[in-house]
Amino acid sequence: MPALLPAQPGILQPIPTQARYLSCQLRIGATPQAVLRELAAFADGEATVVGLGESLVRSLGTQVPGLKSFPQIEGALVKLPATPIDLLIWLRGSDRGELLLRSRQLEALLAPAFELRAITDAFSHRTNHDLSGYEDGTENPQGEDALAAALVAQGPLAGSSFLAVQRWRHQLSHFAAMPELQRDHVFGRAHHNNEELDDAPASAHVKRTAQEDFEPPAFVLRRAMPWAEGNEGGSMFTAFGHSFDAYEALLRRMSGAEDGVVDALFSFTEPETGAYFWCPPLHQGRIDLRAVGL
């Protein structure tokens, strides 16, 4: 794995204090080429991370090897909605006002070809904690391991990444009503010190998703962020990989499709969306769309 790959830097950086997820759909009859070129020049890949959906790539008359739609997991014992999106923009920053103004600027830039269908505001809670109060991303790969997990290493797609996004809605009152030990058993960690529990049940999240226990190991780079609207909230699960293989292995096990054991997370939260994207690399400081003919 090369020490430096031309990746969008926001992929590898820690989660920001504030973020916005912009979900955009191609307008009927629109030709997106000119707008995508403008977007490529606008986005820096750091404060503005860009992901293209399979349907958008197909509309350009081409394909990206490895890019596909969010799957239907055969044998899943829980709902895993597939909600295709043509274009995802992940805005990262520290000032909510600045993100609002930047999203309005992007909406205007994209308007000739894309409709902004949904916005989800996200944020960092405590120190990488989920709204449940438990620390998130504890087992994330670091350093060279993060590069290997998240980025395509070689070939014409080198430096790009495959992105999976699910918006999960938590039933926070239901979770708060659980006894403390039951909550710990949902995650497989003790809330007070984040230590793994030796006696956690097979359904505990840490046991369902122990990435090193898969064959081959199923490492992804997780960048989940809490979201909130009114008094409701949940998690924008955001995972980058050099392919979708590891993510789908995790989905199969979490959903019970592999062995009939459903991840205990589903006892208080469920995904509302599910979409796949390809995040192009950078070239000379700009989003590199040459792989899709632009």
C-alpha positions as CSV (number, residue, x, y, z in Angstrom):
1,M,0.0,0.0,0.0
2,P,1.6,3.3,-1.0
3,A,2.1,5.8,1.8
4,L,0.2,8.4,0.0
5,L,-2.8,7.8,-2.2
6,P,-4.8,10.7,-3.9
7,A,-7.8,10.1,-1.7
8,Q,-10.3,12.7,-0.7
9,P,-8.7,13.7,2.7
10,G,-12.0,13.9,4.6
11,I,-12.3,10.2,4.3
12,L,-9.3,9.5,6.5
13,Q,-9.6,12.5,8.9
14,P,-11.4,12.2,12.3
15,I,-15.0,13.0,12.2
16,P,-15.7,16.7,12.4
17,T,-17.7,18.5,15.2
18,Q,-20.4,19.3,12.7
19,A,-21.5,17.8,9.4
20,R,-24.3,17.7,6.8
21,Y,-25.3,14.9,4.5
22,L,-26.8,16.2,1.2
23,S,-28.8,13.6,-0.8
24,C,-29.3,14.6,-4.4
25,Q,-31.3,13.0,-7.3
26,L,-30.7,13.6,-11.0
27,R,-33.6,15.6,-12.5
28,I,-35.6,13.7,-15.1
29,G,-34.1,14.4,-18.5
30,A,-31.1,16.3,-17.2
31,T,-27.6,15.9,-18.4
32,P,-25.3,16.1,-15.4
33,Q,-21.9,16.3,-17.1
34,A,-21.4,20.1,-16.9
35,V,-22.7,20.3,-13.3
36,L,-20.5,17.5,-12.2
37,R,-17.4,19.2,-13.6
38,E,-18.4,22.4,-11.7
39,L,-18.8,20.3,-8.5
40,A,-15.4,18.6,-9.1
41,A,-13.8,22.0,-9.2
42,F,-15.7,23.3,-6.1
43,A,-15.2,20.3,-3.8
44,D,-11.9,19.9,-2.0
45,G,-12.5,16.4,-0.8
46,E,-11.8,17.5,2.8
47,A,-14.6,19.9,3.8
48,T,-16.7,18.6,1.0
49,V,-16.6,14.9,0.3
50,V,-18.4,13.6,-2.8
51,G,-19.9,10.2,-3.6
52,L,-21.5,9.1,-6.8
53,G,-24.3,6.5,-6.9
54,E,-24.4,3.6,-9.4
55,S,-27.5,5.1,-11.2
56,L,-25.7,8.4,-11.7
57,V,-22.6,6.7,-13.1
58,R,-24.9,4.7,-15.5
59,S,-26.5,7.9,-16.7
60,L,-23.0,9.0,-17.8
61,G,-22.9,5.9,-20.1
62,T,-20.1,4.2,-18.1
63,Q,-19.5,2.1,-15.0
64,V,-17.1,2.0,-12.1
65,P,-15.9,-1.6,-11.4
66,G,-17.1,-2.6,-8.0
67,L,-19.9,0.0,-7.7
68,K,-23.4,-1.4,-7.3
69,S,-26.7,-0.6,-5.6
70,F,-27.3,-1.3,-1.9
71,P,-28.1,-5.1,-1.7
72,Q,-31.0,-7.2,-0.5
73,I,-29.4,-9.5,2.0
74,E,-30.8,-13.0,1.4
75,G,-31.9,-14.6,4.6
76,A,-31.9,-11.3,6.6
77,L,-34.1,-11.5,9.7
78,V,-34.5,-7.7,10.0
79,K,-35.4,-4.9,7.6
80,L,-32.4,-3.4,5.7
81,P,-34.0,-0.7,3.4
82,A,-32.4,0.1,0.1
83,T,-32.8,3.8,-0.8
84,P,-30.7,4.6,-3.8
85,I,-29.3,8.1,-4.1
86,D,-27.6,9.5,-7.2
87,L,-25.2,11.9,-5.5
88,L,-24.1,12.3,-1.8
89,I,-22.2,15.2,-0.5
90,W,-20.8,15.0,3.0
91,L,-20.1,18.5,4.3
92,R,-17.7,18.6,7.2
93,G,-16.8,21.5,9.5
94,S,-17.2,23.1,12.9
95,D,-19.7,25.9,12.4
96,R,-23.4,25.0,11.6
97,G,-24.0,28.4,10.0
98,E,-21.1,27.9,7.6
99,L,-22.4,24.5,6.7
100,L,-25.8,25.9,6.0
101,L,-24.4,28.6,3.7
102,R,-22.2,26.1,2.0
103,S,-25.1,23.7,1.4
104,R,-27.1,26.6,-0.1
105,Q,-24.2,27.4,-2.4
106,L,-24.0,23.7,-3.5
107,E,-27.8,23.5,-4.0
108,A,-27.6,26.4,-6.4
109,L,-24.6,24.9,-8.2
110,L,-26.3,21.6,-8.6
111,A,-29.8,22.9,-9.4
112,P,-29.5,22.7,-13.2
113,A,-29.2,18.9,-13.0
114,F,-29.9,17.7,-9.5
115,E,-32.7,18.1,-6.9
116,L,-31.7,18.3,-3.3
117,R,-34.0,15.7,-1.8
118,A,-32.8,15.4,1.8
119,I,-30.5,17.0,4.4
120,T,-29.3,15.3,7.6
121,D,-27.4,17.4,10.1
122,A,-24.9,15.4,12.1
123,F,-22.5,16.2,14.9
124,S,-19.8,14.8,17.2
125,H,-21.1,13.8,20.6
126,R,-18.7,13.8,23.5
127,T,-15.6,11.8,22.3
128,N,-16.9,9.8,19.3
129,H,-19.9,8.6,21.3
130,D,-23.2,7.4,19.9
131,L,-26.4,9.0,21.3
132,S,-26.9,5.8,23.3
133,G,-23.9,7.0,25.4
134,Y,-21.6,4.2,24.2
135,E,-18.3,5.0,22.4
136,D,-18.4,4.4,18.7
137,G,-15.6,3.2,16.3
138,T,-13.4,1.7,19.0
139,E,-12.1,-1.0,16.7
140,N,-11.5,1.3,13.8
141,P,-8.2,0.5,11.9
142,Q,-5.5,3.1,12.3
143,G,-2.6,4.4,10.2
144,E,-1.6,2.1,7.3
145,D,-4.4,-0.3,8.3
146,A,-6.9,2.5,7.8
147,L,-5.5,3.2,4.3
148,A,-5.7,-0.5,3.4
149,A,-9.2,-0.9,4.6
150,A,-10.7,2.3,3.1
151,L,-9.0,2.9,-0.2
152,V,-8.4,1.2,-3.5
153,A,-4.7,0.6,-3.6
154,Q,-3.8,0.4,-7.3
155,G,-5.1,0.6,-10.8
156,P,-7.2,3.3,-12.5
157,L,-9.3,3.7,-9.3
158,A,-6.3,4.1,-6.9
159,G,-7.1,6.5,-4.1
160,S,-10.9,6.1,-4.5
161,S,-13.2,4.5,-1.9
162,F,-16.5,2.7,-1.8
163,L,-18.9,4.3,0.7
164,A,-21.9,2.7,2.5
165,V,-24.4,5.0,4.3
166,Q,-27.3,4.1,6.5
167,R,-29.4,6.4,8.6
168,W,-30.4,4.6,11.8
169,R,-33.2,5.9,14.0
170,H,-32.8,5.1,17.7
171,Q,-35.8,4.5,20.0
172,L,-34.0,6.4,22.8
173,S,-36.8,6.1,25.4
174,H,-36.9,2.4,24.9
175,F,-33.2,2.1,25.3
176,A,-33.1,4.3,28.4
177,A,-35.7,2.1,30.0
178,M,-33.5,-1.0,29.7
179,P,-31.6,-2.1,32.8
180,E,-27.9,-1.1,32.7
181,L,-26.7,-4.6,32.2
182,Q,-29.1,-5.2,29.3
183,R,-27.8,-2.0,27.7
184,D,-24.2,-3.2,28.2
185,H,-25.1,-6.6,26.6
186,V,-26.5,-4.8,23.6
187,F,-23.1,-3.4,22.8
188,G,-20.9,-6.0,24.6
189,R,-19.1,-3.3,26.4
190,A,-19.4,-1.8,29.9
191,H,-20.7,1.8,29.7
192,H,-18.5,3.1,32.5
193,N,-15.2,2.1,31.0
194,N,-15.8,0.9,27.5
195,E,-14.2,-2.5,28.3
196,E,-15.4,-5.5,26.4
197,L,-17.5,-7.9,28.5
198,D,-16.3,-11.5,28.6
199,D,-19.8,-12.8,29.3
200,A,-21.6,-10.7,26.6
201,P,-24.2,-12.8,24.7
202,A,-23.7,-13.9,21.1
203,S,-26.0,-11.1,20.0
204,A,-23.8,-8.4,21.4
205,H,-22.7,-5.8,18.8
206,V,-19.0,-6.3,19.4
207,K,-19.3,-10.0,18.8
208,R,-21.5,-9.6,15.7
209,T,-19.0,-7.2,14.2
210,A,-15.6,-8.3,15.4
211,Q,-13.9,-7.5,12.0
212,E,-10.9,-9.8,12.6
213,D,-13.2,-12.8,13.1
214,F,-14.3,-12.9,9.5
215,E,-12.6,-14.9,6.7
216,P,-11.2,-12.8,5.2
217,P,-11.2,-10.1,7.9
218,A,-13.9,-7.6,7.3
219,F,-12.3,-4.3,8.1
220,V,-14.0,-1.0,7.1
221,L,-13.2,2.6,8.2
222,R,-16.2,3.7,10.2
223,R,-17.1,7.4,10.3
224,A,-20.5,7.2,12.0
225,M,-22.0,10.5,13.4
226,P,-25.1,11.1,15.5
227,W,-28.0,13.0,14.0
228,A,-30.9,14.8,15.7
229,E,-34.2,16.4,14.5
230,G,-36.4,17.8,17.3
231,N,-36.3,15.2,20.1
232,E,-35.5,12.3,17.8
233,G,-32.1,11.1,16.8
234,G,-29.9,8.3,15.7
235,S,-26.7,7.5,13.8
236,M,-25.6,8.2,10.3
237,F,-23.6,5.1,9.8
238,T,-20.8,5.9,7.3
239,A,-18.3,3.3,6.3
240,F,-15.5,3.5,3.7
241,G,-13.9,0.4,2.1
242,H,-11.7,-0.6,-0.8
243,S,-14.8,-2.6,-1.9
244,F,-18.2,-3.4,-0.5
245,D,-17.2,-7.0,0.4
246,A,-16.4,-6.4,4.1
247,Y,-19.4,-4.2,4.7
248,E,-21.7,-6.8,3.2
249,A,-20.1,-9.5,5.4
250,L,-20.9,-7.3,8.4
251,L,-24.5,-6.8,7.2
252,R,-25.1,-10.5,6.7
253,R,-23.9,-11.3,10.2
254,M,-25.7,-8.4,11.9
255,S,-29.0,-9.2,10.2
256,G,-28.9,-12.9,11.2
257,A,-28.5,-14.1,7.6
258,E,-25.3,-15.9,8.5
259,D,-26.3,-17.9,11.6
260,G,-29.7,-16.8,12.7
261,V,-28.4,-14.5,15.5
262,V,-29.5,-10.9,15.1
263,D,-27.3,-8.1,16.3
264,A,-28.8,-6.7,19.6
265,L,-28.6,-3.2,18.1
266,F,-31.9,-4.0,16.4
267,S,-33.5,-4.2,19.9
268,F,-33.6,-0.4,20.0
269,T,-32.6,1.0,16.6
270,E,-33.2,0.3,12.9
271,P,-32.0,1.6,9.6
272,E,-34.3,3.9,7.6
273,T,-32.0,4.2,4.5
274,G,-29.3,2.3,2.8
275,A,-27.2,3.5,-0.2
276,Y,-23.8,2.8,-1.8
277,F,-21.5,5.3,-3.4
278,W,-18.1,5.6,-5.1
279,C,-15.9,8.4,-3.8
280,P,-13.5,9.5,-6.6
281,P,-9.8,10.3,-5.8
282,L,-8.3,13.7,-6.2
283,H,-6.2,15.0,-9.1
284,Q,-4.3,18.3,-8.7
285,G,-6.4,19.2,-5.7
286,R,-9.8,18.5,-7.4
287,I,-12.2,15.7,-7.5
288,D,-11.0,13.4,-10.3
289,L,-13.8,12.2,-12.5
290,R,-11.7,10.9,-15.4
291,A,-12.8,7.3,-14.5
292,V,-16.4,8.3,-15.4
293,G,-15.4,10.1,-18.6
294,L,-15.3,13.6,-17.3
